[in-house]
Amino acid sequence: MAYTGVCAHCGKDFSRHYPGGRYCSKACTHDARKSGVVKPCASCGADMYVQKHRAQRKNFCGVACHDAHQRRTKVELKCKTCGKPFLVSPHFSSRKYCSLPCRDACPDFKRRCWIENNLQLQRRKEPTSLELAGRAILEAAGLRFSEQVLVAGKFTVDVMLDGVPIVIQWDGDYWHGYRAANDNTRWSRAWRVASNWTRRRTSTWRRWV
């Protein structure tokens, strides 16, 4: 026995093999239970259905429209490593690399990492006996100073006096004795060019007061 009725959603007549039922199909049943709203996409303008609890937050019909809307205010930069253009938001305009692999492959970035790691290592290590003796002399003289300071963006010095362009290197004989005898080393020349300061070295193998 067939039963007939009118769909409560689309209004069409339909027949069924059991009594009851308000809708002619699963599609009408699903559509009738919708409680959201239809609003235009903020990017392409197409109508889209949005669930009621997301009506205030959802403004785009898909990821492509969302990305297209975000690209409106982005600026184009050139990767320092590979030279390819890439897009970033204005507040990231100081970026130099298009990806992490390009950043890690850049010699300048590797150099900065090496300098920073070396500086942190120098600050964590225990001071040598010469550094402790030099610290005691400076403190006894009432001088204010900082230890393990990065100068000219490249050189880590043992001591920098506060307020005056004077640095002190405590060179132990084990690591620096054979180098300190020749003050015209590549390190010394690079130091003078980069900092424009005069450097004096104090070594355990020299007589000093």
Sequence and secondary structure as in RCSB ss.txt:
>XXXX:A:sequence
MAYTGVCAHCGKDFSRHYPGGRYCSKACTHDARKSGVVKPCASCGADMYVQKHRAQRKNFCGVACHDAHQRRTKV
ELKCKTCGKPFLVSPHFSSRKYCSLPCRDACPDFKRRCWIENNLQLQRRKEPTSLELAGRAILEAAGLRFSEQVL
VAGKFTVDVMLDGVPIVIQWDGDYWHGYRAANDNTRWSRAWRVASNWTRRRTSTWRRWV
>XXXX:A:secstr
  EEEE TTT  EEEESSS  S SSHHHHHHHT   EEEE TTT  EEEE GGGTTT   SSHHHHHHHHGGG E
EEE TTT  EEEE GGGTT   SSHHHHHH HHHHHHHHHHHHHHHHHHS   HHHHHHHHHHHHTT  EEEEEE
ETTTEEEEEEETTSS EEEEE HHHHHHHHT TT HHHHHHHHHH    EEEETTS   
